[in-house]
Amino acid sequence: MESVRVKSYAKINLTLNITGSEGGYHMLDSVVTTVDLYDLIIIKKRKDGLVSVTMRGCGSENIAFSENNAALAAQAFTEKYSTDGADVTVYKNIPMGMGLGGSSADAAGVLNGLFRLYKIDDVAGKKLLADRFGSDTRYMLTGGYARLFGRGNEVKALDGRLKLNLLLLDPKESVSTAQCYKKFDENGITGGNSDVAEKAVLCGDLRLLAANLNNALTASACELSDGVKKAIEELKEFDPLAVNMTGSGSGVYALFENAEFCRYAKSRYKGRFRLYELKTRLPR
């Protein structure tokens, strides 16, 4: 095998609660799932031990190597396992700055691809490498439904099979993660219950899940971004089961009862934001 192709999927936060802080980081309790929006990663072997990474799409072309998790993950893999190098091309479809985990997805996709390309069976080693490139990269290695704790690197897989039908709006203005958490600390907002959301996922209760979607950072993001606030208002006009923000923004999504209602809302949307129709993407 001289090359591999990997689809690396985006995630959304169904819940995002802040449980405290430790070592300068906020501790999270979040139920997440992957959706069918992905970056395509193509990896080819090199003979000289070097790593090259080419980014294409979504404004990713100018990301510096030192700030590119896909590049850093490939380099770390090559150094750890003393393999030949790799030419990596990432075709980005996951918008940046929307709380969809695109950077972590790319790092996870590169690691998955390189372990497959070089036929290395070291699950524990892969997870440890993933932890170096984003708090949720370990989760992104497998995706699906899960509950994340700590900085997001403590992963509890959930055997959920719910098929979610979602519309995601891109307000086209990113929200600074650091500023959003700072504003959260100033506001002192609490709330949300990931326990009930986990139960809903496990028992396949769509309405119970919808009633418990939450994100403790939403109010802070709305203070920082009129776009986030507007996106929430526009999606609520379609009377979905729930509207929620993912990550620290700026992506906002609506959950619908079925695909038919979701498609109808999509066809009727007349706002100015880019719209994505998404479904959950479960591991095989």
C-alpha positions as a LaTeX table, in Angstrom:
\begin{tabular}{lrrr}
\hline
Residue & $x$ (\AA) & $y$ (\AA) & $z$ (\AA) \\
\hline
Met1 & 0.00 & 0.00 & 0.00 \\
Glu2 & 1.46 & 3.31 & $-1.11$ \\
Ser3 & $-1.43$ & 5.66 & $-0.29$ \\
Val4 & $-4.63$ & 5.93 & 1.73 \\
Arg5 & $-7.77$ & 8.08 & 1.64 \\
Val6 & $-9.50$ & 9.05 & 4.89 \\
Lys7 & $-12.75$ & 10.86 & 5.54 \\
Ser8 & $-12.50$ & 12.79 & 8.80 \\
Tyr9 & $-15.88$ & 13.90 & 10.13 \\
Ala10 & $-17.01$ & 17.02 & 11.98 \\
Lys11 & $-18.65$ & 16.89 & 15.40 \\
Ile12 & $-21.34$ & 18.87 & 17.16 \\
Asn13 & $-21.83$ & 19.39 & 20.87 \\
Leu14 & $-25.27$ & 18.28 & 22.02 \\
Thr15 & $-24.46$ & 19.47 & 25.53 \\
Leu16 & $-21.55$ & 21.52 & 26.77 \\
Asn17 & $-21.32$ & 22.14 & 30.51 \\
Ile18 & $-18.44$ & 23.75 & 32.41 \\
Thr19 & $-17.69$ & 21.84 & 35.60 \\
Gly20 & $-14.75$ & 23.89 & 36.91 \\
Ser21 & $-11.14$ & 24.67 & 36.04 \\
Glu22 & $-7.82$ & 22.95 & 36.52 \\
Gly23 & $-4.31$ & 23.98 & 35.54 \\
Gly24 & $-5.59$ & 27.02 & 33.70 \\
Tyr25 & $-8.08$ & 25.02 & 31.62 \\
His26 & $-11.86$ & 24.79 & 31.87 \\
Met27 & $-13.15$ & 21.31 & 32.65 \\
Leu28 & $-15.99$ & 20.12 & 30.44 \\
Asp29 & $-18.84$ & 17.65 & 30.50 \\
Ser30 & $-20.17$ & 17.33 & 26.97 \\
Val31 & $-22.27$ & 14.90 & 24.95 \\
Val32 & $-21.14$ & 14.95 & 21.32 \\
Thr33 & $-21.75$ & 13.20 & 18.03 \\
Thr34 & $-20.23$ & 13.19 & 14.57 \\
Val35 & $-22.10$ & 14.46 & 11.52 \\
Asp36 & $-21.77$ & 13.72 & 7.81 \\
Leu37 & $-19.63$ & 16.76 & 6.98 \\
Tyr38 & $-16.03$ & 15.71 & 6.42 \\
Asp39 & $-12.56$ & 16.67 & 5.26 \\
Leu40 & $-10.97$ & 14.32 & 2.73 \\
Ile41 & $-7.37$ & 13.43 & 3.54 \\
Ile42 & $-5.04$ & 11.72 & 1.06 \\
Ile43 & $-1.71$ & 10.41 & 2.33 \\
Lys44 & 1.11 & 9.05 & 0.16 \\
Lys45 & 4.36 & 7.49 & 1.29 \\
Arg46 & 7.67 & 9.24 & 0.83 \\
Lys47 & 11.12 & 7.68 & 0.85 \\
Asp48 & 13.10 & 10.44 & 2.56 \\
Gly49 & 11.43 & 10.55 & 5.98 \\
Leu50 & 10.11 & 14.09 & 5.42 \\
Val51 & 6.54 & 15.34 & 5.80 \\
Ser52 & 4.74 & 17.72 & 3.47 \\
Val53 & 1.18 & 18.93 & 4.00 \\
Thr54 & $-0.99$ & 20.73 & 1.48 \\
Met55 & $-4.28$ & 22.32 & 2.56 \\
Arg56 & $-7.04$ & 23.11 & 0.09 \\
Gly57 & $-10.36$ & 24.86 & 0.71 \\
Cys58 & $-12.19$ & 26.89 & 3.38 \\
Gly59 & $-9.32$ & 29.40 & 3.59 \\
Ser60 & $-6.96$ & 26.78 & 5.00 \\
Glu61 & $-4.18$ & 27.36 & 2.49 \\
Asn62 & $-2.39$ & 29.94 & 4.64 \\
Ile63 & $-2.27$ & 27.98 & 7.91 \\
Ala64 & 1.36 & 27.90 & 9.04 \\
Phe65 & 2.97 & 24.47 & 9.46 \\
Ser66 & 3.65 & 25.23 & 13.12 \\
Glu67 & $-0.07$ & 25.87 & 13.71 \\
Asn68 & $-1.43$ & 23.08 & 11.53 \\
Asn69 & $-2.51$ & 20.06 & 13.57 \\
Ala70 & $-2.61$ & 17.84 & 10.51 \\
Ala71 & 1.03 & 18.67 & 9.77 \\
Leu72 & 2.15 & 18.37 & 13.39 \\
Ala73 & 0.38 & 15.01 & 13.78 \\
Ala74 & 2.09 & 13.63 & 10.66 \\
Gln75 & 5.47 & 14.83 & 11.86 \\
Ala76 & 4.95 & 13.39 & 15.36 \\
Phe77 & 3.92 & 10.02 & 13.95 \\
Thr78 & 6.97 & 9.84 & 11.69 \\
Glu79 & 9.30 & 10.68 & 14.55 \\
Lys80 & 7.69 & 8.31 & 17.06 \\
Tyr81 & 7.62 & 5.27 & 14.81 \\
Ser82 & 10.73 & 6.05 & 12.69 \\
Thr83 & 8.82 & 5.50 & 9.46 \\
Asp84 & 9.35 & 6.95 & 6.03 \\
Gly85 & 7.69 & 10.32 & 5.56 \\
Ala86 & 4.42 & 11.27 & 3.94 \\
Asp87 & 2.81 & 13.67 & 1.52 \\
Val88 & $-0.49$ & 14.74 & 3.04 \\
Thr89 & $-3.23$ & 16.63 & 1.20 \\
Val90 & $-6.26$ & 17.85 & 3.17 \\
Tyr91 & $-9.33$ & 18.86 & 1.14 \\
Lys92 & $-11.31$ & 20.89 & 3.67 \\
Asn93 & $-15.08$ & 20.94 & 3.70 \\
Ile94 & $-15.49$ & 21.53 & 7.45 \\
Pro95 & $-15.67$ & 25.32 & 7.92 \\
Met96 & $-13.14$ & 26.75 & 10.32 \\
Gly97 & $-14.07$ & 28.70 & 13.43 \\
Met98 & $-17.54$ & 27.16 & 13.82 \\
Gly99 & $-17.06$ & 24.79 & 16.75 \\
Leu100 & $-17.14$ & 21.72 & 14.50 \\
Gly101 & $-13.72$ & 20.39 & 15.51 \\
Gly102 & $-12.20$ & 20.60 & 12.03 \\
Ser103 & $-8.61$ & 20.98 & 13.23 \\
Ser104 & $-8.93$ & 18.01 & 15.58 \\
Ala105 & $-10.66$ & 16.03 & 12.86 \\
Asp106 & $-7.72$ & 16.62 & 10.52 \\
Ala107 & $-5.18$ & 15.53 & 13.14 \\
Ala108 & $-7.22$ & 12.41 & 13.91 \\
Gly109 & $-7.68$ & 11.65 & 10.22 \\
Val110 & $-3.95$ & 11.97 & 9.54 \\
Leu111 & $-3.13$ & 9.65 & 12.46 \\
Asn112 & $-5.73$ & 7.09 & 11.40 \\
Gly113 & $-4.42$ & 7.20 & 7.86 \\
Leu114 & $-0.75$ & 6.89 & 8.79 \\
Phe115 & $-1.33$ & 3.98 & 11.19 \\
Arg116 & $-3.21$ & 2.22 & 8.39 \\
Leu117 & $-0.66$ & 3.12 & 5.72 \\
Tyr118 & 2.27 & 1.79 & 7.73 \\
Lys119 & 0.27 & $-1.12$ & 9.23 \\
Ile120 & 1.07 & $-0.20$ & 12.82 \\
Asp121 & $-1.20$ & $-1.68$ & 15.50 \\
Asp122 & $-0.77$ & 0.51 & 18.58 \\
Val123 & $-4.13$ & 1.81 & 19.75 \\
Ala124 & $-2.77$ & 3.17 & 23.03 \\
Gly125 & 0.07 & 4.96 & 21.22 \\
Lys126 & $-2.36$ & 6.48 & 18.75 \\
Lys127 & $-4.52$ & 7.88 & 21.56 \\
Leu128 & $-1.51$ & 9.40 & 23.31 \\
Leu129 & $-0.40$ & 11.05 & 20.08 \\
Ala130 & $-3.93$ & 12.36 & 19.49 \\
Asp131 & $-3.96$ & 14.05 & 22.90 \\
Arg132 & $-1.13$ & 16.32 & 21.75 \\
Phe133 & $-3.21$ & 17.92 & 18.98 \\
Gly134 & $-6.44$ & 19.23 & 20.46 \\
Ser135 & $-8.50$ & 18.30 & 23.48 \\
Asp136 & $-11.08$ & 16.34 & 21.46 \\
Thr137 & $-8.72$ & 14.68 & 18.97 \\
Arg138 & $-8.79$ & 11.39 & 20.89 \\
Tyr139 & $-12.57$ & 11.32 & 20.45 \\
Met140 & $-12.24$ & 12.18 & 16.76 \\
Leu141 & $-10.25$ & 8.99 & 16.15 \\
Thr142 & $-13.51$ & 7.04 & 16.30 \\
Gly143 & $-16.36$ & 9.57 & 16.45 \\
Gly144 & $-19.98$ & 8.56 & 17.01 \\
Tyr145 & $-21.88$ & 9.38 & 20.16 \\
Ala146 & $-19.74$ & 9.99 & 23.23 \\
Arg147 & $-19.54$ & 11.91 & 26.47 \\
Leu148 & $-16.38$ & 13.94 & 26.98 \\
Phe149 & $-14.94$ & 14.97 & 30.33 \\
Gly150 & $-11.98$ & 17.01 & 31.55 \\
Arg151 & $-10.47$ & 19.02 & 28.72 \\
Gly152 & $-12.35$ & 16.77 & 26.31 \\
Asn153 & $-9.70$ & 14.05 & 26.23 \\
Glu154 & $-11.56$ & 11.72 & 28.61 \\
Val155 & $-13.90$ & 9.84 & 26.30 \\
Lys156 & $-16.86$ & 7.68 & 27.25 \\
Ala157 & $-18.27$ & 6.06 & 24.12 \\
Leu158 & $-22.08$ & 5.87 & 24.00 \\
Asp159 & $-23.90$ & 3.13 & 22.10 \\
Gly160 & $-26.40$ & 5.52 & 20.55 \\
Arg161 & $-28.09$ & 4.94 & 17.21 \\
Leu162 & $-30.34$ & 8.00 & 16.97 \\
Lys163 & $-30.41$ & 9.49 & 13.47 \\
Leu164 & $-30.46$ & 13.26 & 13.90 \\
Asn165 & $-31.66$ & 15.63 & 11.17 \\
Leu166 & $-30.02$ & 19.03 & 11.49 \\
Leu167 & $-29.72$ & 22.40 & 9.82 \\
Leu168 & $-26.51$ & 24.27 & 10.61 \\
Leu169 & $-26.03$ & 27.98 & 10.03 \\
Asp170 & $-22.65$ & 29.62 & 9.50 \\
Pro171 & $-22.80$ & 33.22 & 10.80 \\
Lys172 & $-19.56$ & 33.93 & 8.90 \\
Glu173 & $-17.92$ & 35.56 & 11.89 \\
Ser174 & $-15.79$ & 33.50 & 14.23 \\
Val175 & $-16.00$ & 33.69 & 18.00 \\
Ser176 & $-12.71$ & 33.76 & 19.89 \\
Thr177 & $-12.68$ & 30.67 & 22.11 \\
Ala178 & $-10.53$ & 32.43 & 24.70 \\
Gln179 & $-12.83$ & 35.47 & 24.79 \\
Cys180 & $-15.92$ & 33.27 & 24.99 \\
Tyr181 & $-14.61$ & 31.41 & 28.03 \\
Lys182 & $-13.52$ & 34.69 & 29.60 \\
Lys183 & $-17.00$ & 36.11 & 29.13 \\
Phe184 & $-18.46$ & 32.90 & 30.60 \\
Asp185 & $-16.31$ & 33.35 & 33.70 \\
Glu186 & $-17.49$ & 36.93 & 34.03 \\
Asn187 & $-21.14$ & 35.97 & 33.66 \\
Gly188 & $-20.96$ & 32.99 & 36.01 \\
Ile189 & $-23.56$ & 31.06 & 33.99 \\
Thr190 & $-24.31$ & 27.46 & 34.91 \\
Gly191 & $-26.93$ & 24.93 & 33.86 \\
Gly192 & $-27.54$ & 21.96 & 31.64 \\
Asn193 & $-27.64$ & 18.27 & 32.39 \\
Ser194 & $-25.52$ & 15.88 & 30.38 \\
Asp195 & $-26.83$ & 12.94 & 32.43 \\
Val196 & $-30.29$ & 13.24 & 30.91 \\
Ala197 & $-28.89$ & 13.83 & 27.41 \\
Glu198 & $-26.79$ & 10.68 & 27.75 \\
Lys199 & $-29.87$ & 8.73 & 28.84 \\
Ala200 & $-31.78$ & 10.06 & 25.84 \\
Val201 & $-29.03$ & 8.96 & 23.46 \\
Leu202 & $-28.82$ & 5.48 & 24.96 \\
Cys203 & $-32.58$ & 4.87 & 24.94 \\
Gly204 & $-33.12$ & 6.51 & 21.55 \\
Asp205 & $-35.54$ & 9.17 & 22.83 \\
Leu206 & $-35.33$ & 12.06 & 20.36 \\
Arg207 & $-37.68$ & 14.38 & 22.22 \\
Leu208 & $-35.95$ & 13.83 & 25.54 \\
Leu209 & $-32.64$ & 14.65 & 23.86 \\
Ala210 & $-34.09$ & 17.77 & 22.24 \\
Ala211 & $-35.38$ & 19.00 & 25.59 \\
Asn212 & $-31.91$ & 18.69 & 27.08 \\
Leu213 & $-29.70$ & 20.17 & 24.37 \\
Asn214 & $-27.67$ & 22.95 & 25.93 \\
Asn215 & $-24.43$ & 24.89 & 25.71 \\
Ala216 & $-23.20$ & 26.90 & 28.68 \\
Leu217 & $-21.24$ & 29.17 & 26.32 \\
Thr218 & $-24.20$ & 30.29 & 24.20 \\
Ala219 & $-25.05$ & 33.46 & 26.14 \\
Ser220 & $-21.39$ & 34.51 & 26.13 \\
Ala221 & $-21.06$ & 33.87 & 22.39 \\
Cys222 & $-24.19$ & 35.93 & 21.73 \\
Glu223 & $-22.65$ & 38.86 & 23.61 \\
Leu224 & $-19.54$ & 38.61 & 21.45 \\
Ser225 & $-21.26$ & 37.94 & 18.12 \\
Asp226 & $-24.45$ & 39.41 & 16.68 \\
Gly227 & $-24.21$ & 36.69 & 14.03 \\
Val228 & $-24.63$ & 33.90 & 16.55 \\
Lys229 & $-27.61$ & 35.66 & 18.10 \\
Lys230 & $-29.18$ & 36.22 & 14.67 \\
Ala231 & $-28.62$ & 32.61 & 13.59 \\
Ile232 & $-30.41$ & 31.34 & 16.70 \\
Glu233 & $-33.35$ & 33.66 & 16.04 \\
Glu234 & $-33.61$ & 32.61 & 12.38 \\
Leu235 & $-33.58$ & 28.89 & 13.14 \\
Lys236 & $-36.20$ & 29.24 & 15.88 \\
Glu237 & $-38.60$ & 30.63 & 13.27 \\
Phe238 & $-38.91$ & 27.13 & 11.81 \\
Asp239 & $-40.18$ & 25.75 & 15.13 \\
Pro240 & $-37.66$ & 22.87 & 15.33 \\
Leu241 & $-37.42$ & 20.51 & 18.28 \\
Ala242 & $-34.44$ & 22.52 & 19.56 \\
Val243 & $-31.78$ & 25.06 & 18.59 \\
Asn244 & $-28.27$ & 24.88 & 20.00 \\
Met245 & $-24.74$ & 26.19 & 19.46 \\
Thr246 & $-21.78$ & 23.88 & 18.97 \\
Gly247 & $-18.43$ & 24.43 & 20.70 \\
Ser248 & $-17.75$ & 28.05 & 21.53 \\
Gly249 & $-19.46$ & 29.03 & 18.27 \\
Ser250 & $-20.04$ & 30.32 & 15.83 \\
Gly251 & $-21.98$ & 27.38 & 14.36 \\
Val252 & $-25.65$ & 27.14 & 15.36 \\
Tyr253 & $-27.90$ & 24.22 & 14.49 \\
Ala254 & $-31.56$ & 23.23 & 14.66 \\
Leu255 & $-32.76$ & 19.70 & 15.39 \\
Phe256 & $-35.83$ & 18.52 & 13.50 \\
Glu257 & $-38.23$ & 15.66 & 14.07 \\
Asn258 & $-37.48$ & 14.01 & 10.74 \\
Ala259 & $-35.73$ & 14.50 & 7.40 \\
Glu260 & $-38.88$ & 15.81 & 5.72 \\
Phe261 & $-39.27$ & 18.71 & 8.16 \\
Cys262 & $-35.56$ & 19.43 & 7.90 \\
Arg263 & $-35.64$ & 19.60 & 4.10 \\
Tyr264 & $-38.72$ & 21.82 & 4.20 \\
Ala265 & $-37.01$ & 24.28 & 6.53 \\
Lys266 & $-33.95$ & 24.28 & 4.29 \\
Ser267 & $-36.09$ & 25.07 & 1.24 \\
Arg268 & $-37.76$ & 27.98 & 3.05 \\
Tyr269 & $-34.66$ & 29.60 & 4.50 \\
Lys270 & $-34.16$ & 33.11 & 3.08 \\
Gly271 & $-31.50$ & 34.41 & 5.46 \\
Arg272 & $-28.00$ & 35.56 & 4.60 \\
Phe273 & $-26.03$ & 32.81 & 6.33 \\
Arg274 & $-24.63$ & 29.72 & 4.67 \\
Leu275 & $-26.79$ & 26.69 & 5.41 \\
Tyr276 & $-25.77$ & 23.05 & 5.81 \\
Glu277 & $-28.15$ & 20.09 & 6.00 \\
Leu278 & $-26.54$ & 17.47 & 8.23 \\
Lys279 & $-27.22$ & 14.02 & 9.61 \\
Thr280 & $-25.46$ & 12.05 & 12.30 \\
Arg281 & $-22.66$ & 9.83 & 11.04 \\
Leu282 & $-22.26$ & 6.71 & 13.18 \\
Pro283 & $-19.18$ & 4.45 & 13.15 \\
Arg284 & $-19.55$ & 1.12 & 11.43 \\
\hline
\end{tabular}
